[in-house]
Amino acid sequence: MTQQSNNFAAIIMAAGQGKRMKNPDKAKVLYEVGGKPMIGHVVDLANACQASPIVVIIGHQRQAVRDYLDTLAGNIVTCVQDPQLGTGHAVMQAEEALTEYDGDVIVLSGDVPLLQKTTIDSILDVHRSRSATATVLTAELPDPTGYGRVVRREDGLVEKIVEHKDATDEERKIREINSGIYVFDSKALFAALKQIKPDNAQAEYYLTDVFAIFRQEGKPISAVVAGDYEEINGVNTIDQLQTVNDTYIGRTS
């Protein structure tokens, strides 16, 4: 496929079981917000931004997720992640589907249903205006516990992103967190993914490790702070699902 100047592909991570939802018979991304499965909101967003193709990484309860995706509009391709060895490993599964693609790719999370088109537009604008290899959407939280921290250089560019479990005490004081939403140059992304290793507390392949590789290679990494951190709220528990649902209802009522 040939990339048009204003076009981009999307990768949506939707393979996780969501163990803290405490229902192994249901994929986390099929829990509903505002009466619609979370993955439906994310695919709608990708379609609204005219992403094509939309590559969805599925895993747990994959057939149920695939069946639901079949009811949605858009150029949707599914790839299976099994076993599930981290976010970097998830995105690796999309490489074959994007073999012929050369352009920008946005990575979205299937359990982050409140993200707005205006925010995606702003990330893409910054990414392209700065000719960045990668751009990360960040947010400043009152309590960043549990989130990956964005470590910036003195000039404001991104040095690295470090997961909470791997962060030093000093890094944990940083309030700017990684939303898990990114834009990448697709060829650079898959080249860097071939270099990452599961040398961390979780023994997983972290997608965020590609940022250190880009920095070592002298490739520009930009960041955009979300105007409303509620947009990047993800869902890992039933309580968080209720919070996100309440926010959605408040936004649409």
C-alpha positions in Angstrom: 0.0 0.0 0.0 1.2 3.5 -0.8 1.1 6.0 2.0 -0.5 9.4 1.2 1.0 12.4 2.7 -1.8 12.9 5.2 -2.4 9.2 5.9 -1.2 7.0 8.7 -1.7 3.4 9.9 -2.9 2.5 13.4 -1.9 -0.4 15.7 -4.3 -1.1 18.5 -3.1 -3.3 21.4 -6.1 -5.5 22.5 -4.6 -8.8 23.5 -4.6 -8.6 27.3 -6.8 -10.7 29.6 -7.2 -8.0 32.1 -6.7 -10.2 35.1 -7.8 -7.5 37.6 -11.2 -7.5 35.9 -11.6 -11.0 37.5 -13.5 -12.5 34.6 -11.3 -14.8 32.5 -14.2 -15.5 30.2 -14.3 -12.0 28.8 -11.6 -10.0 27.0 -11.0 -6.7 28.8 -11.5 -4.6 25.6 -15.0 -5.9 25.3 -16.2 -4.3 28.5 -18.5 -1.5 27.7 -18.2 2.3 28.2 -21.4 4.2 27.3 -23.0 1.0 26.0 -20.2 0.2 23.5 -17.2 -2.1 24.0 -14.0 -0.1 24.7 -12.3 -1.4 21.5 -15.2 0.0 19.5 -14.5 3.5 20.8 -10.8 3.1 19.8 -11.6 1.8 16.3 -14.1 4.6 15.8 -11.3 7.1 16.7 -8.9 5.5 14.3 -11.6 5.6 11.6 -12.4 9.2 12.4 -8.7 10.1 11.9 -8.8 8.1 8.6 -6.2 5.6 9.7 -5.7 2.7 7.3 -5.0 0.0 7.8 -6.1 -0.5 11.4 -4.1 -3.4 12.8 -5.6 -4.8 16.0 -3.4 -7.1 18.2 -5.6 -9.7 19.7 -4.9 -12.6 22.2 -7.2 -13.4 25.1 -10.7 -14.5 24.0 -9.5 -13.6 20.5 -12.4 -15.1 18.7 -14.9 -13.0 20.6 -12.9 -9.9 19.9 -12.5 -10.8 16.2 -16.2 -11.4 15.9 -17.0 -8.0 17.3 -14.4 -6.3 15.1 -16.1 -7.9 12.1 -19.1 -5.8 12.8 -17.2 -2.5 12.6 -16.3 -0.3 9.7 -12.8 0.4 8.5 -9.8 -1.4 7.0 -9.3 -3.7 10.0 -6.6 -6.4 10.1 -6.1 -8.7 13.2 -2.8 -10.2 14.4 -2.5 -12.7 17.2 -0.1 -12.2 20.2 0.4 -15.6 21.8 2.1 -15.9 24.2 1.8 -12.3 25.5 5.3 -11.1 26.3 4.8 -7.3 26.7 3.9 -4.2 24.7 7.0 -4.4 22.5 6.2 -8.0 21.7 2.6 -7.0 20.9 3.6 -4.4 18.3 6.1 -6.8 16.8 3.1 -8.9 15.7 1.9 -6.1 13.4 5.1 -6.0 11.3 3.9 -8.6 8.7 0.6 -6.7 8.2 2.6 -3.5 7.6 5.4 -5.0 5.4 4.5 -2.9 2.4 3.7 0.2 4.5 6.1 3.1 4.7 4.9 6.1 6.8 3.6 7.1 10.2 1.9 4.6 12.5 0.0 5.5 15.6 -0.1 3.0 18.5 -3.3 3.0 20.5 -4.6 1.0 23.5 -7.8 -0.9 23.3 -8.6 -0.1 26.9 -8.3 3.7 26.6 -11.7 4.7 25.2 -11.8 8.5 26.0 -9.1 9.7 23.7 -10.3 12.5 21.3 -9.6 13.1 17.6 -8.3 16.6 18.4 -5.6 15.1 20.6 -4.6 12.6 17.8 -4.5 15.5 15.4 -2.2 17.5 17.6 0.3 14.5 18.1 0.5 14.0 14.4 1.0 17.7 13.8 3.9 17.9 16.2 5.4 14.7 15.0 5.4 15.8 11.4 6.3 19.5 12.0 9.4 18.4 13.9 10.3 15.5 11.5 10.4 13.2 14.6 11.1 9.5 14.5 8.8 9.1 17.5 6.3 11.2 19.4 4.8 10.2 22.7 1.6 11.6 24.3 2.2 12.4 27.9 0.2 13.7 30.8 1.1 15.3 34.2 -0.7 13.6 37.0 -1.2 14.6 40.6 -0.2 11.0 41.6 1.9 9.2 38.9 2.3 6.0 40.9 2.3 2.9 38.6 2.8 4.8 35.4 5.9 4.9 33.2 7.9 8.2 33.7 9.0 10.4 30.8 12.6 11.4 31.4 13.5 14.5 29.5 16.9 15.9 28.6 17.9 19.5 29.5 16.8 20.7 26.1 13.3 19.3 26.6 13.5 16.4 24.2 12.8 12.9 25.5 15.7 11.0 26.8 13.9 7.8 27.7 10.7 6.3 29.2 11.1 4.1 32.3 8.5 1.8 33.7 7.5 2.5 37.3 8.8 -0.9 38.5 12.2 -0.2 36.9 12.4 3.5 37.9 14.9 4.9 40.5 13.6 6.8 43.5 14.5 10.0 41.7 12.7 9.0 38.5 9.6 8.2 40.5 9.4 11.8 41.6 8.7 12.8 38.0 5.0 13.6 37.4 5.0 13.5 33.7 3.8 10.1 32.6 3.7 8.0 29.5 0.1 7.6 28.2 1.0 4.6 26.1 -0.1 6.5 22.9 2.6 7.0 20.3 3.3 8.0 16.7 6.3 6.4 15.0 8.0 6.2 11.7 7.0 2.7 10.9 10.3 1.5 9.4 12.3 2.9 12.3 9.9 1.3 14.8 10.2 -2.2 13.5 14.0 -1.9 13.1 14.3 -0.8 16.7 12.0 -3.6 18.0 14.4 -6.1 16.6 17.0 -4.7 19.1 15.1 -4.7 22.3 15.5 -7.4 25.0 13.4 -8.5 28.0 16.0 -7.3 30.6 13.6 -5.8 33.1 11.6 -6.7 36.3 8.8 -8.2 34.2 11.0 -10.1 31.8 8.9 -8.6 29.0 9.7 -6.8 25.7 8.8 -3.1 26.5 7.8 -1.0 23.6 9.2 2.0 25.5 12.7 0.6 25.1 12.8 1.7 21.5 13.1 5.3 22.7 16.5 4.6 24.2 17.5 3.1 20.9 16.3 6.1 18.9 18.2 8.4 21.3 21.4 6.4 20.8 21.0 6.7 17.1 20.5 10.4 17.3 16.9 10.3 16.1 14.5 13.0 17.2 11.9 12.1 19.8 9.1 14.6 20.6 6.4 14.7 23.2 3.0 16.3 23.5 1.3 16.8 26.9 -2.4 16.0 26.9 -4.6 19.0 27.8 -6.9 16.8 29.8 -5.3 13.8 31.5 -8.7 12.1 31.8 -8.5 11.4 28.1 -5.7 8.9 28.6 -7.3 7.0 31.5 -7.0 3.3 30.9 -9.1 0.5 32.4 -7.5 -2.3 34.5 -10.1 -2.8 37.2 -13.9 -2.6 37.5 -13.5 0.6 39.6 -11.5 2.2 36.8 -14.2 1.0 34.3 -16.8 2.8 36.4 -14.7 6.0 36.5 -14.2 6.0 32.8 -17.8 5.3 32.1 -18.9 8.2 34.4 -16.5 10.5 32.6 -17.9 9.4 29.2 -21.5 9.9 30.3 -20.6 13.3 31.7 -18.9 14.3 28.4 -21.8 13.1 26.3 -24.8 14.2 28.4 
